[in-house]
Each structure stands twice: as structure tokens, then as C-alpha cells.
Amino acid sequence: MAEPTIKPGYKTTEFWLTSAAIVLGLLLASGALDAVASDSWITKLVGGAVAALNALGYTVSRASVKSGVPPK
């Protein structure tokens, strides 16, 4: 049986969706999309968390694909 080929990360939809979510999170964390000035620290905190968790999730996902371990 032939080994399945793994597409490079930048050719996957998962990469592009994760990149978009990270950019949106970074825009929120930087304050560029801050609509209400009174809640700015909450928006920045949520934006940073969104960016960090998306990056972590993508990294874990790609690592499991490359190691051959199916995700749970």
C-alpha cells in the first residue's frame, strides 16, 4: 500500500482559515478594531487569546498529521 502524501501546510484550507483568524485576533489585540473605548482591555485580551489559541490549534493539528497519529 502506498504512503499517503501530505500536502504542504500553506496549500490547505485549514492554514488559510487559521491565518485569517490569527490576523483578526491580532487586529483585536492591537486595538485597531476597538469599537467601544471603555471595554478596550477586554477586546484586547479576547483578541490575543483568539490569536494564540488558533496558532496553538493549528500547530497541534499539523503535528498530528505529519506524525501519522489520527486526531481524537
N, CA, C and O of each residue as an XYZ file, in Angstrom:
288
protein
N       0.841     -1.169      0.000
C       0.000      0.000      0.000
C       0.890      1.238      0.000
O       1.865      1.310      0.749
N       0.555      2.199     -0.833
C       1.358      3.412     -0.954
C       1.118      4.350      0.224
O       0.014      4.434      0.761
N       2.172      5.045      0.608
C       2.069      6.037      1.677
C       1.249      7.226      1.198
O       1.469      7.713      0.090
N       0.315      7.699      2.003
C      -0.445      8.892      1.593
C       0.465     10.115      1.608
O       1.302     10.276      2.497
N       0.286     10.958      0.623
C       1.107     12.166      0.575
C       0.453     13.247      1.428
O      -0.771     13.357      1.492
N       1.283     14.026      2.067
C       0.814     15.119      2.914
C       1.058     16.423      2.174
O       2.180     16.730      1.772
N      -0.031     17.192      2.000
C       0.105     18.485      1.329
C       0.887     19.439      2.223
O       0.789     19.372      3.448
N       1.663     20.328      1.605
C       2.310     21.369      2.406
C       1.247     22.195      3.130
O       0.135     22.362      2.627
N       1.588     22.705      4.295
C       0.633     23.429      5.118
C      -0.028     24.599      4.428
O      -1.225     24.823      4.605
N       0.728     25.355      3.640
C       0.169     26.553      3.009
C      -0.823     26.226      1.893
O      -1.489     27.130      1.388
N      -0.936     24.979      1.505
C      -1.887     24.583      0.465
C      -3.202     24.056      1.046
O      -4.066     23.598      0.299
N      -3.356     24.117      2.349
C      -4.575     23.592      2.960
C      -5.534     24.721      3.335
O      -5.122     25.839      3.645
N      -6.802     24.398      3.299
C      -7.826     25.354      3.719
C      -7.668     25.667      5.193
O      -7.902     26.799      5.618
N      -7.275     24.682      5.972
C      -7.070     24.869      7.405
C      -6.047     25.971      7.680
O      -6.230     26.779      8.591
N      -4.979     26.001      6.898
C      -3.958     27.036      7.073
C      -4.536     28.420      6.830
O      -4.305     29.339      7.616
N      -5.287     28.574      5.747
C      -5.806     29.901      5.389
C      -6.876     30.369      6.363
O      -6.927     31.555      6.687
N      -7.728     29.473      6.836
C      -8.722     29.855      7.834
C      -8.062     30.220      9.165
O      -8.476     31.165      9.836
N      -7.036     29.462      9.535
C      -6.309     29.769     10.762
C      -5.587     31.098     10.631
O      -5.577     31.892     11.572
N      -4.984     31.351      9.477
C      -4.297     32.630      9.257
C      -5.259     33.803      9.362
O      -4.931     34.825      9.965
N      -6.445     33.662      8.778
C      -7.441     34.730      8.854
C      -7.872     34.965     10.302
O      -8.027     36.113     10.720
N      -8.066     33.898     11.065
C      -8.475     34.038     12.464
C      -7.366     34.674     13.300
O      -7.643     35.475     14.193
N      -6.126     34.325     13.019
C      -4.999     34.913     13.744
C      -4.881     36.399     13.434
O      -4.659     37.206     14.337
N      -5.028     36.767     12.163
C      -4.962     38.185     11.792
C      -6.086     38.961     12.469
O      -5.857     40.052     12.990
N      -7.293     38.411     12.465
C      -8.412     39.067     13.135
C      -8.138     39.206     14.631
O      -8.400     40.259     15.213
N      -7.617     38.162     15.250
C      -7.274     38.227     16.673
C      -6.210     39.265     16.963
O      -6.294     39.979     17.962
N      -5.208     39.355     16.099
C      -4.157     40.355     16.294
C      -4.685     41.773     16.092
O      -4.250     42.698     16.779
N      -5.618     41.953     15.158
C      -6.230     43.268     14.977
C      -7.035     43.663     16.214
O      -7.014     44.821     16.631
N      -7.735     42.705     16.790
C      -8.463     42.981     18.026
C      -7.498     43.285     19.175
O      -7.720     44.213     19.953
N      -6.435     42.503     19.272
C      -5.474     42.687     20.359
C      -4.726     44.014     20.237
O      -4.338     44.599     21.248
N      -4.521     44.488     19.018
C      -3.805     45.756     18.831
C      -4.700     46.959     19.061
O      -4.203     48.072     19.234
N      -6.004     46.758     19.067
C      -6.930     47.859     19.260
C      -7.390     48.488     17.963
O      -8.121     49.478     17.989
N      -6.984     47.945     16.836
C      -7.360     48.514     15.544
C      -8.853     48.357     15.268
O      -9.424     49.159     14.528
N      -9.493     47.351     15.842
C     -10.926     47.125     15.633
C     -11.726     47.407     16.892
O     -12.798     46.833     17.086
N     -11.225     48.275     17.741
C     -11.890     48.573     19.003
C     -13.055     49.521     18.773
O     -12.855     50.692     18.449
N     -14.282     49.011     18.940
C     -15.469     49.828     18.697
C     -15.865     50.646     19.928
O     -16.346     51.771     19.797
N     -15.663     50.083     21.122
C     -16.048     50.770     22.350
C     -14.805     50.983     23.197
O     -14.160     50.019     23.609
N     -14.470     52.223     23.454
C     -13.232     52.536     24.169
C     -13.252     52.052     25.622
O     -12.192     51.746     26.169
N     -14.414     51.972     26.260
C     -14.475     51.588     27.669
C     -14.137     50.112     27.890
O     -13.671     49.746     28.970
N     -14.360     49.271     26.901
C     -14.065     47.843     27.027
C     -12.800     47.457     26.281
O     -12.662     46.306     25.866
N     -11.882     48.380     26.101
C     -10.725     48.113     25.251
C      -9.843     46.992     25.792
O      -9.318     46.202     25.007
N      -9.666     46.901     27.108
C      -8.788     45.851     27.623
C      -9.413     44.478     27.438
O      -8.696     43.497     27.238
N     -10.739     44.390     27.500
C     -11.406     43.103     27.284
C     -11.255     42.678     25.825
O     -10.971     41.514     25.542
N     -11.442     43.610     24.910
C     -11.293     43.319     23.480
C      -9.875     42.877     23.163
O      -9.668     41.933     22.400
N      -8.908     43.551     23.744
C      -7.505     43.187     23.503
C      -7.180     41.812     24.083
O      -6.448     41.032     23.473
N      -7.716     41.527     25.240
C      -7.493     40.217     25.862
C      -8.106     39.099     25.023
O      -7.468     38.075     24.779
N      -9.342     39.302     24.585
C     -10.019     38.298     23.759
C      -9.292     38.127     22.423
O      -9.117     37.003     21.953
N      -8.872     39.224     21.816
C      -8.140     39.143     20.553
C      -6.836     38.379     20.688
O      -6.499     37.562     19.831
N      -6.102     38.642     21.755
C      -4.859     37.909     21.995
C      -5.097     36.435     22.226
O      -4.348     35.589     21.738
N      -6.150     36.130     22.978
C      -6.476     34.722     23.240
C      -6.890     34.009     21.960
O      -6.500     32.862     21.737
N      -7.676     34.675     21.118
C      -8.097     34.085     19.841
C      -6.883     33.780     18.973
O      -6.779     32.689     18.412
N      -5.973     34.726     18.861
C      -4.780     34.526     18.030
C      -3.914     33.394     18.582
O      -3.460     32.535     17.827
N      -3.688     33.392     19.886
C      -2.829     32.367     20.493
C      -3.440     30.971     20.380
O      -2.745     30.015     20.034
N      -4.722     30.852     20.668
C      -5.362     29.535     20.611
C      -5.457     28.995     19.182
O      -5.326     27.791     18.963
N      -5.681     29.876     18.220
C      -5.704     29.427     16.831
C      -4.332     28.939     16.384
O      -4.224     27.909     15.718
N      -3.293     29.668     16.743
C      -1.940     29.246     16.381
C      -1.596     27.911     17.038
O      -1.014     27.033     16.400
N      -1.952     27.762     18.297
C      -1.689     26.510     19.007
C      -2.464     25.349     18.390
O      -1.913     24.265     18.194
N      -3.736     25.574     18.086
C      -4.550     24.519     17.490
C      -4.027     24.070     16.133
O      -3.999     22.876     15.835
N      -3.613     25.031     15.313
C      -3.077     24.682     14.000
C      -1.770     23.902     14.140
O      -1.542     22.931     13.419
N      -0.928     24.324     15.057
C       0.344     23.638     15.252
C       0.134     22.195     15.696
O       0.793     21.288     15.188
N      -0.760     21.981     16.621
C      -1.053     20.618     17.098
C      -1.644     19.782     15.972
O      -1.294     18.613     15.812
N      -2.535     20.376     15.198
C      -3.167     19.661     14.094
C      -2.147     19.228     13.047
O      -2.154     18.076     12.614
N      -1.275     20.139     12.642
C      -0.260     19.794     11.636
C       0.731     18.774     12.175
O       1.196     17.907     11.435
N       1.052     18.872     13.446
C       1.983     17.905     14.042
C       1.374     16.510     14.031
O       2.075     15.530     13.776
N       0.076     16.411     14.306
C      -0.546     15.090     14.304
C      -0.645     14.541     12.883
O      -0.532     13.331     12.684
N      -0.853     15.401     11.902
C      -0.911     14.945     10.507
C       0.452     14.437     10.070
O       0.549     13.387      9.434
N       1.496     15.162     10.401
C       2.839     14.768      9.978
C       3.348     13.533     10.713
O       4.152     12.778     10.167
N       2.891     13.321     11.942
C       3.350     12.146     12.686
C       2.544     10.900     12.350
O       2.951      9.787     12.681
N       1.398     11.085     11.691
C       0.583      9.951     11.310
C      -0.410      9.510     12.371
O      -1.093      8.501     12.198
N      -0.498     10.248     13.457
C      -1.440      9.932     14.525
C      -2.768     10.590     14.207
O      -2.819     11.809     14.047
N      -3.851      9.819     14.110
C      -5.151     10.422     13.824
C      -5.626     11.266     14.998
O      -5.421     10.879     16.149
N      -6.260     12.418     14.736
C      -6.748     13.247     15.845
C      -7.905     12.564     16.564
O      -8.645     11.783     15.965
N      -8.054     12.862     17.839
C      -9.111     12.232     18.653
C     -10.408     12.958     18.491
O     -11.409     12.576     19.096
